[in-house]
Amino acid sequence: MMTIENAVSSDPEILGGMLCFSGTRVPVRNLFDYLEGGSGIDVFLESFEWICREQVTAVLEHSASSLEVEAGKSNAA
């Protein structure tokens, strides 16, 4: 199983440090733009063939976990 640390990276020399899929210049934001626009993961992966499904899954799982943590914090307040 791929971890978020393996799936994405940030380098100040690549797109000003924007969070990208590791080994690429594809910002993680692009995935969310595709999903927001109604395109599925398969369409995203077809557009960026050098990104693997495991990277996308790691990003989405990390995002879901982060949202759950944030929701727990606001419910506890």
C-alpha positions in Angstrom: 0.0 0.0 0.0 1.4 3.4 -1.0 1.7 6.0 1.7 1.0 9.7 1.2 4.7 10.4 1.7 5.4 8.2 -1.4 2.5 9.4 -3.4 3.2 13.2 -3.4 6.1 15.6 -3.0 6.9 19.2 -2.8 10.0 20.8 -4.2 10.6 24.6 -4.2 12.2 24.2 -7.6 9.1 22.5 -9.1 6.1 24.7 -9.6 7.1 26.9 -6.6 6.8 24.1 -4.1 3.2 23.2 -5.1 2.2 19.7 -3.9 2.6 17.4 -6.9 2.4 13.7 -7.6 5.8 12.3 -6.9 8.1 12.1 -9.9 5.9 14.5 -11.9 5.0 18.1 -12.3 1.3 17.4 -12.0 -0.2 19.2 -9.1 -2.4 17.2 -6.7 -5.0 20.0 -7.2 -5.5 18.8 -10.8 -7.0 15.5 -9.4 -9.5 17.5 -7.4 -10.3 19.8 -10.4 -11.0 16.7 -12.5 -13.3 15.2 -9.8 -15.0 18.6 -9.3 -15.6 18.9 -13.0 -17.4 15.5 -13.1 -14.6 13.4 -14.5 -13.7 10.2 -12.8 -10.4 8.8 -11.6 -10.1 6.8 -14.8 -10.3 9.9 -16.9 -7.6 11.6 -14.8 -5.4 8.5 -15.0 -5.9 8.4 -18.8 -4.8 12.1 -19.0 -1.8 11.6 -16.8 -0.6 8.0 -17.7 2.6 8.4 -15.6 0.6 8.7 -12.4 -0.5 5.4 -10.9 -3.8 4.5 -9.3 -2.1 3.8 -6.0 -0.9 7.5 -5.9 -4.5 8.7 -6.5 -5.9 6.3 -3.9 -3.3 7.5 -1.3 -4.2 11.1 -1.9 -7.9 10.5 -1.6 -7.5 8.3 1.5 -5.3 10.9 3.2 -7.8 13.7 2.3 -10.7 11.7 3.8 -8.7 11.0 7.0 -7.8 14.6 7.3 -11.4 15.7 6.9 -12.5 13.2 9.6 -9.9 14.5 12.0 -11.0 18.1 11.3 -14.7 17.2 11.8 -13.8 15.5 15.1 -12.1 18.7 16.2 -15.0 20.9 15.4 -17.5 18.5 17.0 -15.4 18.5 20.2 -15.4 22.3 20.4 
